[in-house]
């Protein structure tokens, strides 16, 4: 008995050390673990909001399908098939059960699985939004550098004026203006009738990202035509969305110039490139947060621009879903787009804490 007790006494400190190491590891990684675990909760709440809002839209989808000629029995069967029978809680339970099994349902109008429609249309919209985001980031970084490093130059003054006054005009207004100027008047831009020239054929999809597929297929005429058709809508997004990011970068860089780390690097003889990179790193957290917000704006703007420029994507799909009262397609589209935005916001939050460890939970700043 004494031998067993002695063995337990030897093992106990080891267990305590293991538990201590585990608790320490969890504590160090709590900054990303808790936020990642909260993502499904946020998705569930957003799914509920979408469920309520879509069903609040006026109109009866059953009548949209059946028209005016139907019997009460046929109406009841159609309502059952659409999952609209039963109480609100019953419908909500079916809805969440389908989401858990990754089922978005079938379109009321086409009868196809909504996942299939989204898989073919969403990548095109995402591609436009991501290309626009990249263009906005590059333009904002270059413009902010000129405005801060060359404040008395003509370009620097014009950028500051642009950053203060631009950003209030909606994308569709800017888009219409650019189409009128560069297509109707100057004839520099291609006709806003799709992603490629009508004489060319779209290559068979690989990833469903149109421009990427043209590159992977090695179809250079199609790739060049797509780039030509993308220049105008991307320019619209840059004009409409970059002003806020430029203002943030200018403000952050001006604070960084006066910061002690910048003065130390200058005094120690660091190169201009090193000092500039250090300034941008300290100005990044607020800018990265704005990038996440901009992604949502650009995704919504891409939907609008697709309708304006005749692109195939989520824009026309959502318009058709609203016009036909296809609530299944509509709620699935909103849910997927919302889920993408939530994931992007999570990544932005984690990236900010990597850039500035003081933002992590449990970290205290002296004197704060």
N, C-alpha and C positions, 0 to 999 in steps of 0.2 A: 504493500500500500504506500509505504514511504517512497519507494522508487518511482511509482506512478506520479505521486505528488511532486517529486523533484523534477520529473520530466515536464510536467505541466508548468512548473515554475520557470523552467528554461524556455519553453515555447511561448509563454505569455508575453515577455518583452518583445519577441520577434513579431507576434501578432500586432502588438501596439505600434511598433515601428512601421509595419505594413499599412495599418490603418492611418497612421500619421502621414505617411508618404502619399497615400491615396487622397486624404483630405487636403493636403498641400497642393497636389496636382489639380484637384477640382477647383480649389480656391484660385490658383493661378490662371486657370482657363475659364473661370466663371464668366468673364467678360464676353465670350462668344458662345458658350454653351447655353446660357439662359436665353439669349436673344434668338438663337437657332431653335430652341425648344418652344419659344413663343410664336414662331412663324405659323405652325398649324392652327393655333388659337386665332391668330389674326385672319387667317384664310377662312376659318369657320364663321367668324363674325362678318367678314365681307360677303361670304356666300349667303348668309341670312339677309343682309341688306339688299343684295341683288334679287333674291327670291321675293322679298316684299315689294320692292320697287317695280319689278317687271309685272307682277300681278296687279299692281295699281294702275297700269296703263289702261285707258278706256278701250272697250271693245271686247268681243267674245271670239276667241280663236276658233271655237267649234263652229260658229256661224260663218266664219271666214272660209272654213273648209267645205261646209255643207251647202252654203248659199241659202236660198230661200225655200228650196224644196227638200223637206226632210220630215221624218216622222219622230215622235217622241222616243221610240225605241232606238232609232238610228242615232239620235242626238245623245242618248244615254250611253250607247256603245262607244261613240266617238269620244265622249268626255272621259269614259273609263280608259280608253286606249291612250289618251293624252296624259293620264294621271291627274286629272282635274276633279275626280270624284272624291267624296269624303270631306272631312273637316280640314281646316287650315293646318292643324298639327299633324294630321295624317299625311297630307301632301308634303309637309316639311320633312316628315320622317322618311318618306320615299325619296325625296330630293337628296337628303344627306346620305342615305343608303347607297344611292347611285354614285354620289361623289366618292364615297369610300371605296367603291369598286371601280373608280375611274371611268364611269359611264356618264357621258354628257347627253345621252338621248339621241333621238333622230329628228331631223328637221321636219316640221309640220308640212312645209310646202313641197320639198323634194323627196322626203322619205329617206334620205341618206343619213348615215351617222354624222353627227355634228363634228366629231373628232376628225373625220375624213375631210370635211370642208375646211376646218381650221388648219389642218396640216398642209393644205395646198395654198391657202390664202394668207395665213398669218406670217409665214417667213418673208414674203414679199414686203409686207408692211414693216416688219422688224428690220429688214435690210435698209429700207429707206430711212427709218428713224435712227438706226445706228450710224449710217453714213452721215446723216445730218448732225448727229451728236459729235462725231469726230471732227466734222468741219467747223462746228461752233467752238469746240475746244481749241483747235489749232488757231483759228482766227482770234479768239479771245486772248490766248497767251501772247500771240505776236502783237496784237493791238495794245494790250496792257503794258508790254515791255516798252513799246515806243512811247506810250503816254507817260510812263514813269521815268524812263532813262533819257527821253528827249522831250521834256515838258514844254520847252519854249519853241519847239519846231512847229511848223504849220501842221504836219501830220499829227503830232501829239495833241495840239489844241483841237483839231477836228475830231479826233477820237474821243476826247473828253466831252465835247459837245454832243457827239453821237451817243455816248454812254448815258448821258443825262436825259436826252430827249427821245431816243428810240425805244422800242419795246412795247409801245402802247397800241400799235396798229396790228389788228388780227392777221393771221396768215393768209386767209382767203383774199383780203384786200390787197396785201402785198403781191400775192400770186396773180390776181387779175391785172394789177398795174404792170408787172413784169411781162406777162403774156402779151399785153397790149403793146408795150414798148419794144420788146425784143423779138416777138413773133409777128404781130400784125403790122408794125411800123418799120422796124429795121430788118426783119427777115433773117435775123441771126440765129434764132432758136428754132428747133423742129416743131412741127404741129403738136399741140397738147392732146394727142389722140392715143396714147399708150406708151409702153416702155421702150418699144423698138419701132423702127420704120415699118410701115405696112407691107412693104415688099419683102421683108425678111421674115423668116419663120422662127418661132421660139424653139430653142434646143430642148430635147427631152430632159426632164428634171432629174437631178441627182440628190440635191439637198432641198429643193424647192425655194432656195434663195436665187432669184433670177440672175443677178450679175455674177454671183459666185459660180453658178452652173455654167454660164457662158465661158468663164475662165477655165473651169475644170474640163469642159468639152473642147477647149481650144478653138471656139468659134469666135474669131477675132472681129469679123464684121458686126456680129450681133453685140459683142462686148462694147465696141466703139459706139454703136448706135445707142445702147443703153446708157453709156456715160453721157452722151450728148443730151439724151432725154432727162437725165438725172440732174444736170447742172442747174437748171432753172428752179425746180422744187427745193433742192438743197440750198440754193442761194436765198430763197424765200425764208427758209427756216433760220439761216444765219442772220439775216436782217431782222427777223422778228424776235429771235430768242437770245442773241449774244450780248445785248446791252447790259443785262443784269449781271452776267458773269464778268464782263469787263469791269463794271463798277466794283464788284467784290474783289477782283484781283488788284485793281488800282489801290483800293483802300488797304488791302492786306500788304501789298508791296511797300506802300508808303510807311506803314507801321514797322515793317521789317527793316527798312533802311535805317530807322532811328534806334533799332533794338541793339542791346549790348553785344549779342553774338556777331552781328554784322560789323559793328565797329571794331571788335576784336580781330575778325578775319582781315579787315582792311589794314589795321595797324600791324598785323603780323606778316603782311606782304602777300596774302593769298591772291590767286589770280582772279580776274574779273569773272570768269566762268564759274569758279568755286563760290564766290560771293553771291552771284546771281542765283545759282542753284539753291544755295542756302536760304536766300530770301523767298524763293518760290516754295520751298518745302514748308516754311513756316506760314505761308499764305494759303497753303493748299486745303486745310481742313474745312473751312467755310466754303471754298470753291467746290470741293468734292461733294459736299452736301447739296450744293446747288446743281451739280451734275446729275445727281439722282433725281432731283425734282424736275430738272429739264428733260430727263428721259420720259417721264410721264407726259409732259407738255408736248414733246416731239412725237410721241406715239399718237397722241390725240391729233396733233397737227398733220401727221402723215396720213391719217384716216381722211381728213378734210382734203389734203392735197391730192390724194389718189382720185377722188371724185372730180377735182378741178382739172387734173392733167390726164384723166382717162386711164389711170393705172388699175390693174386688177389686184385686189387685195381686200383688206378688211373693210374699207370704206363702203364700197358698193354692197358688200355682204350685209353690213349692218343696216344700210338704207333699205335693202330688200326685206330684211327681217322685220323692221319697223312697219313698213308699208303693208306687208302681208300678215302682220300680227303673229309672226312666228316666234312666240315667246321662248321656246326651247332653244332656238339658235341664238336669240338675243341674250338670254341669261347665260348661256355657255360662253359666248364671246366676251361679255362683260367680266365674267368670272376669270377667264384665262388671262385677259389683259390686266385685270386687277392683281392676279397672282404674280404675273411678271413684274409689275411695279413693286409689289411687296418684297419680292426676292431682290430686286435692285436696291431698294431702300435698306434691306438687311446688309447687303454687301457694302453699301456706302457707309453704313454705321460701323461695320467691322473695319473697313479701310481707314476711317477717321481715327479709330482707336489705335491702329497700327502706326499711323503717322504721328499721333500725339498720345503717348501713354497716359497722360494726365486725365484723358477722357474715360479711361477704364474704370469700372466700378471698384470702389475701395481705395482708389488713389487719392491722396490729399495733397493739395499744393500749399506750401508754407506761406503763411500770411494771408491765405484766402479766407 
